[in-house]
């Protein structure tokens, strides 16, 4: 079955370290998204990519970086510049540009030690 | 700024009660509207969507939502809830003025008592 795979499920980071969250999809979707979910705040858009080698900042991009070298992969790096990285991170994809997220991954919970 | 507001963070209902979850948005231009649901232990999934046409949209599992343009609202309804409707519900909006980014509300946790 097609879907989105996020890894790892749980991730711990020391302060000052960068960490990369993986997101892979085998749905042949053009667009991919990263959201951050905090209690009481719903999902907030970090970055999105509508096509390979192109991506745009969302509403809370500061302290994060992404790449989209392959259609299937959209990794998110949480840098040391992100002041409050502890959160639940969700990756999503959609079939084409301009479409809403159609499939979501299981998420990665990042915690700071 | 573009925003989506869900009125209730937590709702508790008994089975067979009627449900209405509020959603208001602040957006310019043409909007696309969505409700997503996340059942315990499952992925977020699309419940229903509105792009154009009939403002009353039917979704899966007996849910419906009505787009009222004058009120900037897209409330979710179900006449009679079941225990299996226990989940978190998210309203979301995208707009051509927002570059078709989809913005989510904070979510409403629904608990249905058996």
Interface residues (C-beta under 8 A of the other chain):
Chain A: X33 X35 X40 X41 X42 X43 X44 X45 X48 X56 X58 X59 X90 X92 X97 X98 X99 X100 X101 X102 X103 X104 X105 X106
Chain B: X4 X6 X9 X32 X34 X43 X44 X45 X46 X49 X90 X92 X94 X99 X100 X101 X102 X103 X104 X105 X106 X107
